[in-house]
Amino acid sequence: MALFFILYLILIIKYECNGYKYFKIKEEESKLIKIEFFHDVICSFCFPMSARMHRVKEKFSQIEITHRSFALGWEAEDFIRNFGSREAVKPEVLTHWVHANENDDEHRFNIEGMHETDFLFPTSKQGLKAAKAAGLVGGEEAYWEVFDKIQIKLFVENKNIEDVSILEEAVRETSISFEDWKVQFEDKETEDKVIEDIKRAKDYGIRSVPSLIINEKYLIPGAQSQESIERAIRRILDNEGNDLI
C-alpha cells in the first residue's frame, strides 16, 4: 500500500511538472516575435541594418525573421524616371553612401573605390532574385547569407551586382549549393516570389527600406540603432499593445 501511494505521488508530480512545462512552452510560443525584414540589395542603409539584425537575433530567442524583397530600382526605367537618366544615379547614390557609412557601426563602405568604377549603378532585380533563390533553396538563413554577400560585393568590393557572373561569384562564396541555387535562380517562381514581396510591402504602406514589420502590425522604419530595435522588441514582449519607438 505504501509503495502504491509513493508511485501515485510520483505520477502526480510528473503530471504537474509536464503540465507546467507545457504551459511555459505555450507561453513562450505566444511571445514569439515574427519580424518581416524588408530590404534591397542596392539599399545602402540596409547594409548596416542587416548587421544589426544579426546581433539582435542572437540576443532574442523569441525572434523569427522572414526576409522580404523591396525594389528601389527594379529595372533601368525606374532609375530614369526617378533620376532623369541612368547616368545620374551613381553620383546621387554615393552621397547616400556617405551617410550610410556614418550609420554603419563598422564603417565598411568603400566610397572612393565606387567612384573609380566605370559601370552604371546596378538595378535591384537580379540581386533580389539571387537572394530569393537562395531562400527558396535553403530557407531564411540561406537567403540572409547570400543577401549579405551580395551587399559586400557592392558596398565593399565595388562590383556590379547587376552582372549575373558577380552574383554567381557571391553565391559560390557561401555555404549554399551553387547548382541548386542556379536552377532556382532561373526558375520563374523566383521572380514571382520577389514580386509577391514587393506587393506585400505596398500593402503594408512601406515606401522605403530598411523597414521591419513586427507581428504584421508594428512598423520600425529606417536603419535604427540596435538599442532602439531591442527596446521595441522588449516592449512587444512585455505588452503587445504598446506603441514602439
Beta strands, then each sheet from edge to edge (+ up, - down):
strand 1: 33-39
strand 2: 63-69
strand 3: 211-214
strand 4: 218-221
sheet 1: 2+ 1+ 3- 4+
end
